Amino acid sequence: MKTVCHLFNFPAIADFHGYRIEIFDPLAYFPRGSHWTLSDFIFGGQAGFDHRRAIATGAAGVDRLYRERDRNYMRMVGDFIDRFRDFDLIVMGNNFIHPELLVHELKRPIKILGFFDDPHSTYMRGIQYLWAFDGAFYISPSYNERSLFHEALEKWGCANHTWWPNVPVAYDRPDMSERFFAQRDLDVIYVGNPCRTKVDRLIRLKKHFGSRFRVHGRWPFKGYFGFVRGLMGKRVYPYRVTSLTTAKRTQLYWRTKIGFNMHTSEMPMETGNMRMYEVPAHGAMQLCDKAARDGHAQIFAPDTEAVYYDSVEDAIEKIEYYLIHDKERLAIARAGCERFWADYEWEANLLRFLRWAVSVRGDTHVTQDGHVMARGSSAR
């Protein structure tokens, strides 16, 4: 059985088609503080040096902990190395092991780095680590207006790479009956956590649709973060936002006609967040923002399996249109749902990824400019 340390969106699994998957929690080694504080939003988490935040957010924080030989950090990495030194594969969605340790102390396992919060985190916790890994996966087919993600990785010197759809172990397969798609009483919903750019867009949508537009998610300050924004000089979202259990989220999506989706960037950049799969998986028609280089079209076909918008105004017009034109909306919702269950179901995608990852060979050399050049197969 292949042994895998897997740190991206999946639980431990004793036997997954011949792979034993184990996980590791680095934050358990550090004192637990308040996850959401007002200073986090005012100062962007820079009010002071927080060890837990340093682990979670960037290479600079990890480097500081390593070079200062922070007691808790060194205990954590020591346990990690001892536990996974002889594993076949290490998958790091958010790397917290200093690259010098990866190279010198974890030579046996094949090491795969995940790019999943890009382009925003690329230069914080992506490229800096890439030289210490044998390959990489990305969840967004697009990177920016100049490059698709596989093109960007090759520019950065990574020859072994693959696209991995960002689908968690969470969804129940629907019955696909006509009734399942047609009998829905909620017009539009958005389920997601807040950031400045997203809340600004939600304010405009809520102003137009009112009670027809429902918003849920894990918002700070017991769901009142929309009000707290006023203390920062930002526009107020004057509604409390409540979170959902997995079961309640499923039931809500099954009642929804249109699932609204957006990414962090305000202009076309990344695509492929979890919501992009969550909406069609539950039989709702997805209305999603466009990506750079039409990367969104690689996931769901435009106007056939999902509908894409150029701006908030365009989104409002399209929502109103498809709420009236039921036949068109239902056809797109069904096609998107069928595409999800045919191509993006989590088990098949995880197995495909693992088979690719264990085939990657760490036959590499580092060039003078710091790029790692890998000889082997390249997957996209």
C-alpha positions as CSV (number, residue, x, y, z in Angstrom):
1,M,0.0,0.0,0.0
2,K,1.3,3.5,-0.9
3,T,1.6,5.9,2.0
4,V,0.5,9.5,1.5
5,C,0.7,12.6,3.7
6,H,-2.1,14.6,2.2
7,L,-2.7,18.1,3.4
8,F,-5.4,19.5,1.0
9,N,-9.1,19.3,1.5
10,F,-9.3,15.6,2.3
11,P,-9.6,13.6,5.6
12,A,-7.4,10.7,6.6
13,I,-8.4,7.5,4.8
14,A,-7.1,4.1,5.9
15,D,-7.4,2.5,2.5
16,F,-8.2,4.5,-0.6
17,H,-7.8,2.2,-3.6
18,G,-4.4,1.1,-2.2
19,Y,-3.3,4.4,-0.7
20,R,-3.2,5.1,3.0
21,I,-3.8,8.8,3.5
22,E,-2.7,10.5,6.7
23,I,-3.0,14.2,7.7
24,F,-1.1,16.5,10.0
25,D,-2.1,19.7,11.9
26,P,0.8,22.1,12.3
27,L,-1.3,24.7,14.3
28,A,-1.8,22.2,17.1
29,Y,1.8,23.0,18.1
30,F,1.1,26.7,18.7
31,P,-0.9,28.6,21.3
32,R,-4.5,29.1,20.1
33,G,-5.5,32.7,19.8
34,S,-8.6,34.4,18.5
35,H,-9.0,33.6,14.8
36,W,-11.0,36.7,13.9
37,T,-10.1,40.1,15.5
38,L,-10.9,43.6,14.4
39,S,-7.1,44.3,14.0
40,D,-6.9,41.5,11.5
41,F,-9.3,43.4,9.2
42,I,-8.0,46.9,9.9
43,F,-4.3,46.0,9.7
44,G,-4.5,42.9,7.5
45,G,-3.0,40.7,10.2
46,Q,0.1,42.8,10.5
47,A,-0.5,44.3,13.9
48,G,2.0,41.9,15.4
49,F,3.8,38.6,14.7
50,D,1.5,35.8,15.3
51,H,3.0,32.3,15.0
52,R,-0.2,30.6,13.9
53,R,-0.8,33.2,11.2
54,A,2.9,32.9,10.1
55,I,2.4,29.2,9.5
56,A,-0.8,29.7,7.6
57,T,0.0,32.7,5.4
58,G,3.4,32.8,3.9
59,A,7.0,31.8,3.2
60,A,8.4,34.8,5.1
61,G,6.7,33.7,8.3
62,V,7.9,30.1,7.9
63,D,11.4,31.3,7.2
64,R,11.4,33.5,10.3
65,L,10.2,30.7,12.5
66,Y,12.9,28.4,11.0
67,R,15.8,30.8,11.2
68,E,15.0,31.9,14.7
69,R,14.7,28.2,15.7
70,D,11.4,28.9,17.3
71,R,10.9,26.1,19.9
72,N,7.3,25.2,18.9
73,Y,8.1,25.3,15.2
74,M,11.2,23.1,15.5
75,R,9.2,20.6,17.6
76,M,6.5,20.6,15.0
77,V,8.8,20.1,12.0
78,G,10.8,17.4,13.9
79,D,7.6,15.4,14.5
80,F,6.6,15.9,10.9
81,I,9.9,14.7,9.5
82,D,10.0,11.7,11.9
83,R,6.5,10.7,10.9
84,F,6.6,11.1,7.1
85,R,10.3,10.5,6.3
86,D,9.6,7.1,4.8
87,F,6.3,7.8,3.1
88,D,5.9,7.5,-0.6
89,L,4.2,10.8,-1.2
90,I,3.8,14.2,0.5
91,V,1.1,16.6,-0.8
92,M,1.2,20.1,0.6
93,G,-1.7,22.4,-0.2
94,N,-0.2,25.1,2.1
95,N,3.4,24.4,2.8
96,F,4.6,25.0,6.3
97,I,7.9,23.0,6.2
98,H,11.0,25.1,5.4
99,P,12.3,24.2,1.9
100,E,15.8,23.4,3.3
101,L,14.2,20.7,5.5
102,L,12.2,19.4,2.6
103,V,15.3,18.9,0.5
104,H,17.7,17.6,3.1
105,E,15.4,15.7,5.6
106,L,12.6,14.4,3.4
107,K,14.5,12.9,0.5
108,R,12.5,9.7,0.0
109,P,9.0,10.9,-0.5
110,I,7.8,12.4,-3.8
111,K,6.8,16.0,-2.8
112,I,3.9,17.8,-4.6
113,L,3.1,21.5,-3.9
114,G,-0.4,22.9,-4.3
115,F,-1.2,26.3,-5.9
116,F,-4.8,27.0,-4.8
117,D,-5.2,30.6,-3.7
118,D,-3.6,32.2,-6.7
119,P,-2.7,34.7,-8.0
120,H,-3.0,36.4,-4.6
121,S,-0.7,33.9,-2.8
122,T,1.8,33.0,-5.5
123,Y,4.6,35.3,-4.3
124,M,3.8,34.6,-0.6
125,R,3.7,30.8,-0.4
126,G,4.1,29.4,-3.9
127,I,7.2,30.2,-6.0
128,Q,9.5,30.4,-3.0
129,Y,8.9,26.8,-2.2
130,L,8.7,25.3,-5.7
131,W,12.4,24.4,-6.0
132,A,12.1,22.0,-3.1
133,F,9.2,20.0,-4.7
134,D,9.1,17.4,-7.4
135,G,5.9,18.7,-9.0
136,A,2.9,20.9,-8.5
137,F,-0.9,20.9,-8.8
138,Y,-3.1,23.9,-9.5
139,I,-6.8,24.3,-9.1
140,S,-7.3,27.3,-11.5
141,P,-6.7,26.7,-15.2
142,S,-6.0,30.5,-15.5
143,Y,-3.3,32.5,-13.8
144,N,-3.6,36.0,-15.2
145,E,-4.2,37.8,-18.4
146,R,-0.8,36.7,-19.8
147,S,-0.7,33.1,-18.8
148,L,-2.7,30.0,-18.2
149,F,-1.6,28.2,-15.0
150,H,0.3,25.4,-16.7
151,E,2.2,28.1,-18.8
152,A,3.1,30.0,-15.6
153,L,4.4,26.9,-13.9
154,E,6.6,26.1,-16.8
155,K,8.0,29.6,-16.8
156,W,8.8,29.1,-13.1
157,G,10.7,25.9,-14.0
158,C,8.2,23.3,-13.0
159,A,7.9,20.6,-15.7
160,N,5.7,18.2,-13.7
161,H,2.3,19.7,-13.0
162,T,-1.4,18.8,-13.2
163,W,-4.7,20.5,-12.9
164,W,-6.8,19.1,-10.0
165,P,-10.4,20.3,-9.7
166,N,-11.1,21.7,-6.2
167,V,-13.9,19.4,-5.1
168,P,-14.1,18.3,-1.4
169,V,-15.6,15.1,0.0
170,A,-19.0,16.6,0.6
171,Y,-21.7,16.1,-2.0
172,D,-24.6,13.7,-2.2
173,R,-25.5,12.5,-5.7
174,P,-29.0,13.7,-6.7
175,D,-31.6,11.6,-8.4
176,M,-31.4,13.7,-11.6
177,S,-35.2,13.6,-12.0
178,E,-37.1,16.4,-13.8
179,R,-38.8,17.2,-10.5
180,F,-35.4,17.6,-8.8
181,F,-34.4,20.4,-11.2
182,A,-37.8,22.0,-11.5
183,Q,-39.3,22.2,-8.1
184,R,-37.3,25.0,-6.5
185,D,-38.6,27.9,-4.5
186,L,-35.5,30.0,-3.8
187,D,-34.3,32.4,-6.5
188,V,-30.6,33.1,-5.8
189,I,-28.1,32.2,-3.1
190,Y,-24.5,32.9,-2.4
191,V,-22.6,30.7,0.2
192,G,-19.1,32.0,1.1
193,N,-16.9,33.9,3.5
194,P,-16.3,37.6,3.2
195,C,-13.5,39.7,1.8
196,R,-13.6,43.4,0.8
197,T,-14.1,42.9,-2.9
198,K,-16.8,40.2,-2.5
199,V,-18.8,42.1,0.1
200,D,-18.9,45.2,-2.1
201,R,-20.4,43.1,-4.8
202,L,-22.9,41.4,-2.5
203,I,-24.1,44.8,-1.3
204,R,-25.1,45.7,-4.9
205,L,-26.8,42.4,-5.5
206,K,-28.7,42.5,-2.2
207,K,-29.8,46.1,-2.9
208,H,-31.4,44.9,-6.2
209,F,-32.9,41.6,-5.3
210,G,-33.7,42.1,-1.6
211,S,-35.2,39.0,0.0
212,R,-34.9,37.1,-3.3
213,F,-31.1,36.9,-2.7
214,R,-29.9,34.9,0.3
215,V,-26.3,35.0,1.6
216,H,-24.8,32.4,4.0
217,G,-21.3,31.8,5.2
218,R,-18.9,31.8,8.1
219,W,-18.8,35.6,8.7
220,P,-16.8,37.0,11.6
221,F,-18.3,38.6,14.7
222,K,-21.2,36.1,14.9
223,G,-22.3,37.0,11.4
224,Y,-22.3,40.8,11.9
225,F,-19.1,41.5,10.0
226,G,-21.2,43.4,7.4
227,F,-22.0,46.0,10.1
228,V,-18.4,46.1,11.5
229,R,-17.1,47.1,8.1
230,G,-18.6,50.6,8.9
231,L,-15.9,51.0,11.7
232,M,-13.3,50.6,9.0
233,G,-14.8,53.3,6.8
234,K,-16.3,50.8,4.3
235,R,-19.8,50.3,3.0
236,V,-22.0,48.5,5.4
237,Y,-23.7,45.2,4.5
238,P,-26.7,45.7,6.9
239,Y,-27.7,42.0,7.4
240,R,-26.5,39.3,9.7
241,V,-25.1,36.3,7.7
242,T,-25.6,32.9,9.2
243,S,-23.5,29.8,8.6
244,L,-24.8,26.4,7.4
245,T,-24.0,22.8,8.3
246,T,-23.2,20.5,5.4
247,A,-26.7,19.0,5.6
248,K,-28.4,22.4,5.6
249,R,-26.3,23.7,2.8
250,T,-27.2,20.7,0.7
251,Q,-30.9,21.2,1.4
252,L,-30.7,24.9,0.6
253,Y,-29.0,24.3,-2.7
254,W,-31.6,21.7,-3.6
255,R,-34.2,24.4,-3.3
256,T,-32.3,27.0,-5.3
257,K,-32.7,28.0,-8.9
258,I,-29.5,30.0,-9.4
259,G,-26.3,29.8,-7.4
260,F,-24.2,33.0,-7.6
261,N,-20.4,32.6,-7.8
262,M,-17.5,35.0,-7.7
263,H,-13.8,34.9,-7.1
264,T,-11.6,37.2,-5.1
265,S,-10.1,39.2,-8.0
266,E,-12.2,42.1,-9.3
267,M,-11.0,41.6,-12.9
268,P,-10.8,38.3,-14.7
269,M,-8.0,36.3,-13.2
270,E,-8.4,33.0,-11.3
271,T,-11.3,30.4,-11.5
272,G,-12.3,27.1,-10.1
273,N,-13.1,27.7,-6.4
274,M,-15.1,25.1,-4.5
275,R,-18.4,27.0,-5.1
276,M,-17.9,26.5,-8.9
277,Y,-18.4,22.8,-8.4
278,E,-20.8,23.0,-5.4
279,V,-23.5,24.9,-7.3
280,P,-23.9,22.5,-10.3
281,A,-23.4,19.4,-8.1
282,H,-26.7,20.3,-6.4
283,G,-28.6,21.0,-9.6
284,A,-28.7,24.8,-9.5
285,M,-27.8,26.9,-12.5
286,Q,-24.5,28.5,-11.9
287,L,-23.9,32.2,-12.6
288,C,-20.1,32.8,-12.4
289,D,-17.6,35.5,-13.1
290,K,-15.3,35.1,-16.0
291,A,-11.6,34.2,-15.8
292,A,-8.5,35.3,-17.6
293,R,-7.8,33.7,-20.9
294,D,-11.3,32.1,-20.7
295,G,-10.1,29.6,-18.2
296,H,-13.6,29.2,-16.9
297,A,-14.6,27.6,-20.2
298,Q,-12.3,24.7,-19.5
299,I,-14.4,23.7,-16.4
300,F,-18.0,24.3,-17.5
301,A,-19.0,25.2,-21.1
302,P,-20.4,28.8,-21.3
303,D,-24.2,29.1,-21.8
304,T,-24.5,25.3,-21.9
305,E,-23.3,24.1,-18.5
306,A,-23.0,27.4,-16.7
307,V,-23.6,31.1,-17.4
308,Y,-20.8,33.7,-17.0
309,Y,-21.0,37.4,-16.4
310,D,-18.7,40.4,-17.1
311,S,-19.8,42.7,-14.3
312,V,-22.3,43.0,-11.4
313,E,-24.7,44.8,-13.7
314,D,-24.4,42.0,-16.2
315,A,-25.0,39.4,-13.5
316,I,-28.1,41.2,-12.3
317,E,-29.5,41.2,-15.9
318,K,-28.7,37.6,-16.4
319,I,-30.3,36.5,-13.1
320,E,-33.5,38.3,-14.0
321,Y,-33.5,36.8,-17.4
322,Y,-33.0,33.2,-16.3
323,L,-35.5,33.5,-13.5
324,I,-38.1,34.2,-16.2
325,H,-36.9,31.8,-18.8
326,D,-37.3,28.5,-16.9
327,K,-36.7,26.2,-19.8
328,E,-33.3,27.6,-20.6
329,R,-32.3,27.7,-17.0
330,L,-33.3,24.2,-16.3
331,A,-31.4,22.9,-19.4
332,I,-28.2,24.6,-18.2
333,A,-28.7,23.4,-14.6
334,R,-29.1,19.8,-15.8
335,A,-26.1,20.0,-18.2
336,G,-23.9,21.4,-15.4
337,C,-25.0,18.8,-12.9
338,E,-24.4,16.0,-15.4
339,R,-21.0,17.4,-16.2
340,F,-20.0,17.6,-12.6
341,W,-21.0,14.0,-11.8
342,A,-19.3,12.7,-15.0
343,D,-16.0,14.6,-14.7
344,Y,-15.5,16.1,-11.3
345,E,-16.7,13.7,-8.6
346,W,-14.1,13.7,-5.8
347,E,-13.2,10.1,-5.7
348,A,-12.3,9.7,-9.3
349,N,-10.3,12.9,-9.3
350,L,-8.4,12.1,-6.1
351,L,-7.5,8.7,-7.5
352,R,-6.4,10.2,-10.8
353,F,-4.3,12.8,-8.9
354,L,-2.6,10.2,-6.7
355,R,-1.7,8.0,-9.6
356,W,-0.2,11.0,-11.4
357,A,1.7,12.1,-8.3
358,V,3.4,8.8,-7.4
359,S,4.6,8.6,-11.0
360,V,6.5,11.8,-10.7
361,R,10.2,11.3,-10.4
362,G,12.4,13.6,-8.5
363,D,15.2,13.6,-11.1
364,T,15.9,17.3,-11.0
365,H,18.7,19.9,-11.0
366,V,18.6,23.5,-9.9
367,T,19.7,26.2,-12.4
368,Q,21.8,29.2,-11.5
369,D,18.7,31.4,-11.3
370,G,17.1,29.1,-8.7
371,H,14.7,27.2,-11.0
372,V,14.2,23.5,-10.6
373,M,14.3,21.7,-13.9
374,A,12.5,18.3,-13.7
375,R,12.9,15.6,-16.3
376,G,9.7,13.5,-16.6
377,S,6.2,13.5,-17.8
378,S,4.2,16.7,-17.8
379,A,0.4,16.6,-17.1
380,R,-2.1,19.3,-17.6
